[in-house]
Amino acid sequence: MSRVPSLSSPFLLGFDEIERALDRVVKGADGYPPYNIERCDRGNGQPERLRITLAVAGFTRDQLDVTIEENQLVIRGRQQDEKPRQYIHRGIAARHFQRTFVLAEGMLVLGADLKNGLLSIDLARPEPERVVKTIAINEHE
């Protein structure tokens, strides 16, 4: 069975990279760690701002990485057991994770902050510059 592209309209040209990005996001959505995305209040003339907050209790700053890779915001957590322990019950696992968010063209990552087990990443979406370009029409006889 062949996969029918969701962006298959003849009016959407060159969007195959977006479709691949959407496929990557869907494949990587396992639900851990939980997260929120909120729209922040705009300041005077400031661009739209968003904040992604991930629940990363038990992770230290050194165990977390926030990177931008090919228009994707990638958050990785690497946790290790420091010493062998004998658990009677283990409900809190030392677990690696990778959470990926695809960023629209022009999105800026302003910074990241870790406080009380919550990792917050602030982003801004500047208004795109409106450009109108006239294309010359050649006439051949």
DSSP file (Angstrom, degrees, kcal/mol; ACC not computed):
  #  RESIDUE AA STRUCTURE BP1 BP2  ACC     N-H-->O    O-->H-N    N-H-->O    O-->H-N    TCO  KAPPA ALPHA  PHI   PSI    X-CA   Y-CA   Z-CA
    1    1 A M              0   0    0      0, 0.0     2,-0.2     0, 0.0     0, 0.0   0.000 360.0 360.0 360.0 125.3    0.0    0.0    0.0
    2    2 A S        -     0   0    0      1,-0.1     2,-0.4     0, 0.0     0, 0.0  -0.592 360.0-115.2 -87.8 149.5    1.5    3.3   -1.0
    3    3 A R        -     0   0    0     -2,-0.2    -1,-0.1     1,-0.0     0, 0.0  -0.686  21.1-141.2 -84.8 129.1    1.3    6.3    1.2
    4    4 A V        -     0   0    0     -2,-0.4     4,-0.1     1,-0.0    -1,-0.0  -0.815  25.2-120.7 -90.6 120.5   -0.8    9.2   -0.2
    5    5 A P    >   -     0   0    0      0, 0.0     3,-0.7     0, 0.0    11,-0.0  -0.325   8.7-143.7 -62.5 141.0    0.9   12.5    0.7
    6    6 A S  T 3  S+     0   0    0      1,-0.3     3,-0.2     2,-0.1     2,-0.1   0.714 100.7  53.2 -77.3 -19.8   -1.2   14.8    2.8
    7    7 A L  T 3  S+     0   0    0      1,-0.2    -1,-0.3     8,-0.0     8,-0.2  -0.330  72.2 127.1-106.1  49.5    0.2   17.9    1.0
    8    8 A S    <   +     0   0    0     -3,-0.7    -1,-0.2    -2,-0.1    -2,-0.1   0.350  26.4 127.1 -93.2   6.3   -0.6   16.5   -2.5
    9    9 A S    >   -     0   0    0     -3,-0.2     3,-1.6     1,-0.2    -3,-0.0  -0.374  64.7-131.0 -62.0 139.6   -2.5   19.5   -3.8
   10   10 A P  T 3  S+     0   0    0      0, 0.0    -1,-0.2     0, 0.0    -2,-0.0   0.653 107.2  61.5 -66.6 -11.9   -1.1   20.7   -7.2
   11   11 A F  T 3  S+     0   0    0      1,-0.1     2,-0.9     2,-0.0    -2,-0.1   0.559  87.8  76.9 -89.4  -9.0   -1.1   24.2   -5.7
   12   12 A L    <   +     0   0    0     -3,-1.6     2,-0.5    -5,-0.1     3,-0.4  -0.834  67.4 179.3-103.5  95.9    1.3   23.3   -2.9
   13   13 A L        +     0   0    0     -2,-0.9    -5,-0.0     1,-0.2    -2,-0.0  -0.836  60.6   8.1-104.1 131.3    4.7   23.2   -4.6
   14   14 A G  S    S+     0   0    0     -2,-0.5     3,-0.4     1,-0.1    -1,-0.2   0.686  85.0 121.0  81.2  19.3    7.9   22.4   -2.8
   15   15 A F     >  +     0   0    0     -3,-0.4     4,-1.7    -8,-0.2     3,-0.4   0.247  35.3 105.6 -97.8  12.5    6.3   21.4    0.5
   16   16 A D  H  > S+     0   0    0      1,-0.2     4,-1.9     2,-0.2    -1,-0.2   0.825  76.4  57.3 -63.9 -30.5    7.7   17.9    0.6
   17   17 A E  H  > S+     0   0    0     -3,-0.4     4,-2.1     2,-0.2    -1,-0.2   0.872 104.5  52.2 -66.9 -36.2   10.3   18.9    3.3
   18   18 A I  H  > S+     0   0    0     -3,-0.4     4,-2.4     2,-0.2    -2,-0.2   0.910 107.9  51.6 -64.7 -41.3    7.4   20.0    5.5
   19   19 A E  H  X S+     0   0    0     -4,-1.7     4,-2.0     1,-0.2    -2,-0.2   0.902 109.3  49.6 -63.2 -40.6    5.7   16.7    5.1
   20   20 A R  H  X S+     0   0    0     -4,-1.9     4,-2.0     2,-0.2    -1,-0.2   0.896 110.1  51.6 -64.0 -39.6    8.9   14.9    6.1
   21   21 A A  H  X S+     0   0    0     -4,-2.1     4,-2.1     1,-0.2    -2,-0.2   0.908 108.4  51.0 -63.7 -41.9    9.2   17.1    9.2
   22   22 A L  H  X S+     0   0    0     -4,-2.4     4,-2.3     1,-0.2    -1,-0.2   0.896 108.3  52.5 -62.7 -39.9    5.6   16.2   10.1
   23   23 A D  H  X S+     0   0    0     -4,-2.0     4,-2.1     1,-0.2    -1,-0.2   0.905 108.5  50.8 -61.2 -41.7    6.4   12.5    9.8
   24   24 A R  H  X S+     0   0    0     -4,-2.0     4,-1.5     1,-0.2    -2,-0.2   0.901 110.3  49.4 -63.9 -40.5    9.4   12.9   12.1
   25   25 A V  H  < S+     0   0    0     -4,-2.1    -2,-0.2     1,-0.2    -1,-0.2   0.923 110.7  49.0 -65.5 -44.1    7.3   14.7   14.7
   26   26 A V  H >< S+     0   0    0     -4,-2.3     3,-1.1     1,-0.2    -1,-0.2   0.893 110.8  50.6 -63.7 -39.9    4.6   12.1   14.7
   27   27 A K  H 3< S+     0   0    0     -4,-2.1    -1,-0.2     1,-0.2    -2,-0.2   0.811 110.8  49.5 -67.8 -29.6    7.1    9.2   15.0
   28   28 A G  T 3< S+     0   0    0     -4,-1.5     2,-1.2    -3,-0.2    -1,-0.2   0.254  79.8 107.5 -95.1  13.3    8.8   10.8   18.0
   29   29 A A    <   +     0   0    0     -3,-1.1    -1,-0.1     1,-0.2    70,-0.1  -0.657  26.2 144.5 -96.8  83.1    5.7   11.6   20.1
   30   30 A D        -     0   0    0     -2,-1.2    -1,-0.2     2,-0.3    69,-0.0   0.505  65.1-114.2 -97.0  -4.4    5.8    9.1   22.9
   31   31 A G        +     0   0    0     -3,-0.2    -2,-0.1     1,-0.2     4,-0.0   0.402  64.7 144.4  92.8  -3.9    4.4   11.4   25.6
   32   32 A Y        +     0   0    0      1,-0.2    66,-0.3    66,-0.1    -2,-0.3  -0.977  60.2  22.6-123.2 133.4    7.5   11.6   27.8
   33   33 A P  S    S-     0   0    0      0, 0.0    -1,-0.2     0, 0.0    -2,-0.1   0.656  92.7-128.2 -79.8 156.8    8.3   14.1   29.2
   34   34 A P        -     0   0    0      0, 0.0    21,-2.4     0, 0.0     2,-0.3  -0.315  34.4-176.0 -65.0 153.7    4.9   15.9   29.5
   35   35 A Y  E     -A   54   0A   0     19,-0.2     2,-0.3    -4,-0.0    19,-0.2  -0.966  21.9-145.6-148.9 161.2    5.0   19.5   28.2
   36   36 A N  E     -A   53   0A   0     17,-2.4    17,-2.6    -2,-0.3     2,-0.4  -0.935   6.2-158.1-123.4 151.2    3.0   22.7   27.8
   37   37 A I  E     +A   52   0A   0     -2,-0.3     2,-0.4    15,-0.2    15,-0.2  -0.990  20.4 178.7-127.5 123.6    3.1   25.3   25.1
   38   38 A E  E     -A   51   0A   0     13,-2.6    13,-2.5    -2,-0.4     2,-0.5  -0.929  29.6-125.9-128.1 151.3    1.8   28.7   26.0
   39   39 A R  E     -A   50   0A   0     -2,-0.4    11,-0.2    11,-0.2     2,-0.2  -0.823  31.1-145.6 -91.6 127.2    1.4   32.0   24.2
   40   40 A C  E     -A   49   0A   0      9,-2.5     9,-0.6    -2,-0.5     2,-0.1  -0.594  26.9 -90.6 -93.5 155.3    3.0   34.8   26.2
   41   41 A D        -     0   0    0     -2,-0.2     2,-0.3     7,-0.1    -1,-0.1  -0.365  42.9-120.7 -62.5 139.2    1.8   38.4   26.4
   42   42 A R        -     0   0    0      1,-0.1     6,-0.1    -3,-0.1    -1,-0.1  -0.615  22.2-141.3 -79.6 140.2    3.3   40.7   23.7
   43   43 A G    >   -     0   0    0      4,-0.3     3,-1.2    -2,-0.3     2,-0.6  -0.246  52.5 -52.6 -83.7-175.8    5.2   43.7   24.9
   44   44 A N  T 3  S-     0   0    0      1,-0.3    -1,-0.2    -2,-0.1     0, 0.0  -0.470 124.3 -19.6 -62.6 107.2    5.0   47.0   23.2
   45   45 A G  T 3  S+     0   0    0     -2,-0.6    -1,-0.3     1,-0.2    -3,-0.0   0.568 103.1 143.1  70.7   7.9    5.7   46.3   19.6
   46   46 A Q    <   -     0   0    0     -3,-1.2    -1,-0.2     1,-0.1     3,-0.1  -0.450  54.2-105.8 -78.9 153.5    7.4   43.0   20.5
   47   47 A P        -     0   0    0      0, 0.0    -4,-0.3     0, 0.0    -1,-0.1  -0.289  51.0 -75.4 -71.3 164.5    7.0   39.9   18.3
   48   48 A E  E     - B   0 125A   0     77,-1.0    77,-3.1    -6,-0.1     2,-0.4  -0.354  53.9-154.9 -58.7 137.0    4.7   37.0   19.3
   49   49 A R  E     -AB  40 124A   0     -9,-0.6    -9,-2.5    75,-0.2     2,-0.3  -0.942  11.9-171.0-122.0 142.7    6.3   34.9   22.0
   50   50 A L  E     -AB  39 123A   0     73,-2.2    73,-3.0    -2,-0.4     2,-0.4  -0.913   7.8-154.3-124.9 153.5    5.8   31.3   22.9
   51   51 A R  E     -AB  38 122A   0    -13,-2.5   -13,-2.6    -2,-0.3     2,-0.5  -0.991   0.8-161.7-131.6 125.8    7.0   29.3   25.9
   52   52 A I  E     -AB  37 121A   0     69,-2.7    69,-2.9    -2,-0.4     2,-0.5  -0.917  11.6-169.3-101.4 127.8    7.5   25.5   25.9
   53   53 A T  E     -AB  36 120A   0    -17,-2.6   -17,-2.4    -2,-0.5     2,-0.4  -0.979   1.0-168.4-122.9 123.0    7.7   24.0   29.4
   54   54 A L  E     -AB  35 119A   0     65,-2.8    65,-2.6    -2,-0.5     2,-0.9  -0.892  24.2-127.5-110.5 139.4    8.8   20.4   30.0
   55   55 A A  E     + B   0 118A   0    -21,-2.4    63,-0.2    -2,-0.4    62,-0.1  -0.759  40.7 160.0 -84.5 104.8    8.4   18.5   33.3
   56   56 A V    >   +     0   0    0     61,-2.4     3,-2.1    -2,-0.9    62,-0.2  -0.238  10.0 170.7-122.8  42.9   12.0   17.2   33.8
   57   57 A A  T 3   +     0   0    0     60,-0.3     3,-0.1     1,-0.3    -2,-0.0  -0.277  68.5  26.9 -56.3 137.0   11.9   16.4   37.6
   58   58 A G  T 3  S+     0   0    0      1,-0.3     2,-0.4    36,-0.0    -1,-0.3   0.272  96.2 111.0  93.1 -10.6   15.1   14.6   38.6
   59   59 A F    <   -     0   0    0     -3,-2.1    -1,-0.3    58,-0.1     2,-0.2  -0.799  55.6-147.7 -97.6 138.4   17.2   16.0   35.8
   60   60 A T    >   -     0   0    0     -2,-0.4     3,-1.2    -3,-0.1     4,-0.3  -0.530  32.3-102.8 -92.9 168.6   20.1   18.4   36.5
   61   61 A R  G >  S+     0   0    0      1,-0.3     3,-1.2    -2,-0.2    -1,-0.1   0.869 122.7  55.9 -57.8 -37.9   21.2   21.1   34.2
   62   62 A D  G 3  S+     0   0    0      1,-0.2    -1,-0.3     3,-0.0    -3,-0.0   0.676 103.0  55.6 -70.7 -17.0   24.2   19.0   33.1
   63   63 A Q  G <  S+     0   0    0     -3,-1.2    15,-2.7    14,-0.1     2,-0.4   0.409  98.8  76.1 -94.2   1.0   21.9   16.1   32.1
   64   64 A L  E <   -D   77   0B   0     -3,-1.2     2,-0.4    -4,-0.3    13,-0.2  -0.906  56.6-171.2-117.0 141.3   19.8   18.3   29.7
   65   65 A D  E     -D   76   0B   0     11,-2.5    11,-2.7    -2,-0.4     2,-0.5  -0.999   4.2-169.5-129.7 134.0   20.7   19.5   26.2
   66   66 A V  E     +D   75   0B   0     -2,-0.4     2,-0.3     9,-0.2     9,-0.2  -0.987  23.0 160.9-121.5 119.1   18.7   22.0   24.2
   67   67 A T  E     -D   74   0B   0      7,-2.6     7,-3.0    -2,-0.5     2,-0.5  -0.906  37.5-132.2-134.9 161.4   19.8   22.4   20.5
   68   68 A I  E     +D   73   0B   0     -2,-0.3     2,-0.5     5,-0.2     5,-0.2  -0.981  28.1 177.0-113.8 122.1   18.5   23.6   17.2
   69   69 A E        -     0   0    0      3,-2.8     3,-0.4    -2,-0.5    -2,-0.0  -0.948  66.9 -29.8-130.7 109.9   19.1   21.1   14.4
   70   70 A E  S    S-     0   0    0     -2,-0.5    -1,-0.1     1,-0.2     3,-0.1   0.932 127.0 -41.2  49.6  59.9   17.8   21.9   10.9
   71   71 A N  S    S+     0   0    0      1,-0.2    32,-3.1    31,-0.1     2,-0.4   0.740 117.7 114.3  60.8  26.5   14.8   24.1   12.0
   72   72 A Q  E     - E   0 102B   0     -3,-0.4    -3,-2.8    30,-0.2     2,-0.7  -0.993  61.9-141.5-125.9 134.8   14.0   21.7   14.8
   73   73 A L  E     -DE  68 101B   0     28,-3.4    28,-2.6    -2,-0.4     2,-0.5  -0.853  26.2-167.7 -89.4 119.2   14.3   22.4   18.5
   74   74 A V  E     -DE  67 100B   0     -7,-3.0    -7,-2.6    -2,-0.7     2,-0.5  -0.948  10.0-170.6-117.5 123.4   15.6   19.2   20.1
   75   75 A I  E     -DE  66  99B   0     24,-2.9    24,-2.8    -2,-0.5     2,-0.4  -0.961   9.9-175.3-113.6 124.0   15.6   18.7   23.9
   76   76 A R  E     -DE  65  98B   0    -11,-2.7   -11,-2.5    -2,-0.5     2,-0.4  -0.937   9.8-166.3-121.1 142.2   17.5   15.7   25.2
   77   77 A G  E     -DE  64  97B   0     20,-2.3    20,-2.1    -2,-0.4     2,-0.5  -0.996   2.6-173.4-126.3 131.7   17.7   14.3   28.7
   78   78 A R        +     0   0    0    -15,-2.7     2,-0.4    -2,-0.4    18,-0.1  -0.973   9.7 175.7-126.9 116.5   20.3   11.7   29.8
   79   79 A Q        -     0   0    0     -2,-0.5     2,-0.4   -20,-0.1   -20,-0.1  -0.949   5.9-171.7-124.0 140.8   20.0   10.3   33.3
   80   80 A Q        -     0   0    0     -2,-0.4     2,-0.4    15,-0.1    15,-0.1  -0.968  31.4-110.7-131.1 146.7   22.1    7.6   34.9
   81   81 A D        -     0   0    0     -2,-0.4    -2,-0.0     1,-0.2     0, 0.0  -0.635  26.2-153.2 -70.0 127.6   21.9    5.7   38.1
   82   82 A E  S    S+     0   0    0     -2,-0.4    -1,-0.2     1,-0.2     0, 0.0   0.898  72.5   1.3 -73.6 -39.7   24.8    6.9   40.2
   83   83 A K  S    S-     0   0    0     -3,-0.1    -1,-0.2     0, 0.0     2,-0.1  -0.985  87.7 -89.2-145.4 154.1   25.2    3.7   42.2
   84   84 A P        -     0   0    0      0, 0.0     2,-0.3     0, 0.0    -2,-0.0  -0.417  48.8-177.1 -65.9 136.4   23.5    0.3   42.4
   85   85 A R        -     0   0    0     -2,-0.1     2,-0.7     2,-0.0    -4,-0.0  -0.916  29.1-125.6-131.5 157.3   20.5    0.3   44.7
   86   86 A Q        -     0   0    0     -2,-0.3     2,-0.4     3,-0.0     3,-0.1  -0.910  31.6-161.9-105.5 108.0   18.1   -2.3   45.9
   87   87 A Y        -     0   0    0     -2,-0.7     3,-0.2     1,-0.2    -2,-0.0  -0.701  23.5-168.3 -91.3 138.5   14.6   -1.0   45.2
   88   88 A I  S    S+     0   0    0      1,-0.4     2,-0.3    -2,-0.4    -1,-0.2   0.807  91.4   3.0 -83.8 -39.4   11.5   -2.5   46.9
   89   89 A H        -     0   0    0     -3,-0.1     2,-0.5     0, 0.0    -1,-0.4  -0.983  68.6-163.1-143.2 136.0    9.4   -0.5   44.4
   90   90 A R        +     0   0    0     -2,-0.3     3,-0.1    -3,-0.2    -3,-0.0  -0.902  28.4 147.7-124.4 104.3   10.7    1.6   41.5
   91   91 A G        +     0   0    0     -2,-0.5     2,-0.7     1,-0.2    -1,-0.1   0.543  65.1  66.4-107.0 -13.6    8.3    4.0   40.1
   92   92 A I  S    S-     0   0    0      2,-0.0     2,-0.3   -34,-0.0    -1,-0.2  -0.917  74.6-164.9-112.2 105.5   10.8    6.7   39.1
   93   93 A A        -     0   0    0     -2,-0.7     2,-0.9    -3,-0.1    -2,-0.0  -0.634  27.4-120.5 -93.3 146.3   13.0    5.4   36.4
   94   94 A A        +     0   0    0     -2,-0.3     2,-0.4   -15,-0.0   -13,-0.1  -0.779  53.9 173.8 -77.7 111.5   16.3    6.9   35.2
   95   95 A R        -     0   0    0     -2,-0.9     2,-0.2   -15,-0.1   -15,-0.1  -0.967  32.9-138.4-134.6 136.8   15.2    7.4   31.7
   96   96 A H        +     0   0    0     -2,-0.4     2,-0.3   -18,-0.1   -18,-0.2  -0.598  29.0 179.9 -83.3 152.7   16.7    9.1   28.6
   97   97 A F  E     -E   77   0B   0    -20,-2.1   -20,-2.3    -2,-0.2     2,-0.3  -0.990  22.2-164.1-149.4 159.7   14.4   11.2   26.4
   98   98 A Q  E     -E   76   0B   0     -2,-0.3     2,-0.4   -66,-0.3   -22,-0.2  -0.945   9.8-174.2-142.1 123.4   14.4   13.2   23.2
   99   99 A R  E     -E   75   0B   0    -24,-2.8   -24,-2.9    -2,-0.3     2,-0.4  -0.978   8.7-163.8-119.6 129.4   11.6   15.7   22.5
  100  100 A T  E     -E   74   0B   0     -2,-0.4     2,-0.4   -26,-0.2   -26,-0.2  -0.939   9.9-173.5-120.7 134.9   11.5   17.4   19.1
  101  101 A F  E     -E   73   0B   0    -28,-2.6   -28,-3.4    -2,-0.4     2,-0.4  -0.996  22.9-134.2-123.9 127.3    9.6   20.5   18.0
  102  102 A V  E     -E   72   0B   0     -2,-0.4     2,-0.4   -30,-0.2   -30,-0.2  -0.694  23.1-145.8 -81.7 128.2    9.7   21.6   14.3
  103  103 A L        -     0   0    0    -32,-3.1     3,-0.1    -2,-0.4     2,-0.0  -0.778  10.6-123.0 -98.7 137.1   10.2   25.4   14.1
  104  104 A A    >   -     0   0    0     -2,-0.4     3,-2.1     1,-0.1   -33,-0.0  -0.352  48.6 -77.9 -68.3 156.4    8.7   27.5   11.4
  105  105 A E  T 3  S+     0   0    0      1,-0.3    -1,-0.1    -2,-0.0     3,-0.1  -0.331 120.2  21.1 -56.0 132.1   11.0   29.6    9.3
  106  106 A G  T 3  S+     0   0    0      1,-0.3    -1,-0.3    -3,-0.1     2,-0.1   0.298  84.1 142.5  92.0  -9.6   12.2   32.7   11.2
  107  107 A M    <   -     0   0    0     -3,-2.1     2,-0.4    18,-0.1    -1,-0.3  -0.423  36.5-153.2 -65.4 139.0   11.4   31.3   14.8
  108  108 A L  E     -C  124   0A   0     16,-2.8    16,-2.5    -2,-0.1     2,-0.7  -0.945  10.7-140.5-116.9 135.0   14.0   32.4   17.3
  109  109 A V  E     -C  123   0A   0     -2,-0.4    14,-0.3    14,-0.2     3,-0.1  -0.861  17.9-174.2 -92.3 118.0   14.9   30.6   20.5
  110  110 A L  E     -     0   0A   0     12,-2.7     2,-0.3    -2,-0.7    13,-0.2   0.797  52.2 -60.3 -85.4 -30.8   15.5   33.3   23.1
  111  111 A G  E     -C  122   0A   0     11,-1.2    11,-2.4     2,-0.0     2,-0.3  -0.938  40.9-111.8 164.7 172.9   16.7   31.1   26.0
  112  112 A A  E     -C  121   0A   0     -2,-0.3     2,-0.4     9,-0.2     9,-0.2  -0.972  20.8-170.0-134.9 148.2   16.1   28.2   28.4
  113  113 A D  E     -C  120   0A   0      7,-2.6     7,-3.2    -2,-0.3     2,-0.5  -0.999   9.8-155.3-142.2 134.2   15.6   28.1   32.1
  114  114 A L  E     +C  119   0A   0     -2,-0.4     2,-0.3     5,-0.2     5,-0.2  -0.953  28.0 154.5-112.9 119.6   15.5   25.2   34.6
  115  115 A K  E >   -C  118   0A   0      3,-2.4     3,-1.6    -2,-0.5    -2,-0.1  -0.964  64.7 -12.1-149.7 127.8   13.6   25.9   37.8
  116  116 A N  T 3  S-     0   0    0     -2,-0.3   -59,-0.1     1,-0.3     3,-0.1   0.834 127.7 -50.8  54.2  39.3   11.8   23.5   40.2
  117  117 A G  T 3  S+     0   0    0      1,-0.2   -61,-2.4   -61,-0.1     2,-0.5   0.582 115.4 113.3  78.9   9.6   12.0   20.5   37.8
  118  118 A L  E <   -BC  55 115A   0     -3,-1.6    -3,-2.4   -63,-0.2     2,-0.6  -0.969  52.9-155.3-118.5 125.9   10.5   22.5   34.9
  119  119 A L  E     -BC  54 114A   0    -65,-2.6   -65,-2.8    -2,-0.5     2,-0.4  -0.886  15.0-167.5 -98.5 117.4   12.5   23.4   31.8
  120  120 A S  E     -BC  53 113A   0     -7,-3.2    -7,-2.6    -2,-0.6     2,-0.5  -0.904   6.2-170.3-109.7 133.0   11.2   26.5   30.1
  121  121 A I  E     -BC  52 112A   0    -69,-2.9   -69,-2.7    -2,-0.4     2,-0.4  -0.986  10.9-151.0-124.1 122.3   12.2   27.5   26.6
  122  122 A D  E     -BC  51 111A   0    -11,-2.4   -12,-2.7    -2,-0.5   -11,-1.2  -0.773  16.0-178.4 -98.1 137.0   11.2   30.9   25.2
  123  123 A L  E     -BC  50 109A   0    -73,-3.0   -73,-2.2    -2,-0.4     2,-0.4  -0.906  11.7-153.5-129.5 156.6   10.7   31.5   21.5
  124  124 A A  E     -BC  49 108A   0    -16,-2.5   -16,-2.8    -2,-0.3   -75,-0.2  -0.984   5.5-156.8-131.3 144.7    9.8   34.5   19.4
  125  125 A R  E     -B   48   0A   0    -77,-3.1   -77,-1.0    -2,-0.4   -18,-0.1  -0.856  19.0-154.3-119.9  94.1    8.1   34.7   16.0
  126  126 A P        -     0   0    0      0, 0.0   -80,-0.0     0, 0.0     3,-0.0  -0.313  32.4 -95.0 -64.3 150.4    9.0   38.0   14.4
  127  127 A E        -     0   0    0      1,-0.1     2,-0.1     3,-0.0     3,-0.0  -0.480  46.6-115.1 -63.8 129.9    6.6   39.3   11.8
  128  128 A P        -     0   0    0      0, 0.0     2,-0.4     0, 0.0    -1,-0.1  -0.392  29.4-106.5 -68.2 146.4    7.7   38.2    8.4
  129  129 A E        -     0   0    0     -2,-0.1     2,-0.7     1,-0.1     0, 0.0  -0.584  31.5-128.9 -72.4 128.7    8.8   40.9    6.0
  130  130 A R        -     0   0    0     -2,-0.4     2,-0.5    -3,-0.0    -1,-0.1  -0.717  32.8-179.2 -83.7 115.5    6.1   41.4    3.4
  131  131 A V        -     0   0    0     -2,-0.7     2,-0.5     2,-0.0    -2,-0.0  -0.965  14.1-170.4-121.4 129.2    7.8   41.3    0.0
  132  132 A V        -     0   0    0     -2,-0.5     2,-0.5     2,-0.0    -2,-0.0  -0.983   9.7-173.4-116.6 124.8    6.1   41.8   -3.4
  133  133 A K        -     0   0    0     -2,-0.5     2,-0.4     2,-0.0    -2,-0.0  -0.976  16.1-141.8-123.0 127.9    8.2   41.0   -6.4
  134  134 A T        -     0   0    0     -2,-0.5     2,-0.5     1,-0.0    -2,-0.0  -0.750  13.9-146.5 -88.9 131.3    7.0   41.6  -10.0
  135  135 A I        -     0   0    0     -2,-0.4     2,-0.2     1,-0.0    -2,-0.0  -0.865  16.6-126.5 -99.7 125.3    8.1   38.9  -12.5
  136  136 A A        -     0   0    0     -2,-0.5     2,-0.6     1,-0.1    -1,-0.0  -0.469  17.3-140.1 -70.7 139.8    8.8   40.2  -16.0
  137  137 A I        -     0   0    0     -2,-0.2     2,-0.3     2,-0.0    -1,-0.1  -0.909  13.7-148.0-104.9 118.6    6.9   38.4  -18.7
  138  138 A N        -     0   0    0     -2,-0.6     2,-0.5     2,-0.0     0, 0.0  -0.615   6.2-147.9 -84.3 144.3    8.9   37.7  -21.9
  139  139 A E        -     0   0    0     -2,-0.3     2,-0.4     2,-0.0    -2,-0.0  -0.963  12.1-169.7-116.4 127.3    7.2   37.7  -25.2
  140  140 A H              0   0    0     -2,-0.5    -2,-0.0     1,-0.1     0, 0.0  -0.920 360.0 360.0-115.1 140.1    8.4   35.5  -28.0
  141  141 A E              0   0    0     -2,-0.4    -1,-0.1     0, 0.0    -2,-0.0   0.418 360.0 360.0-103.0 360.0    7.3   35.7  -31.6
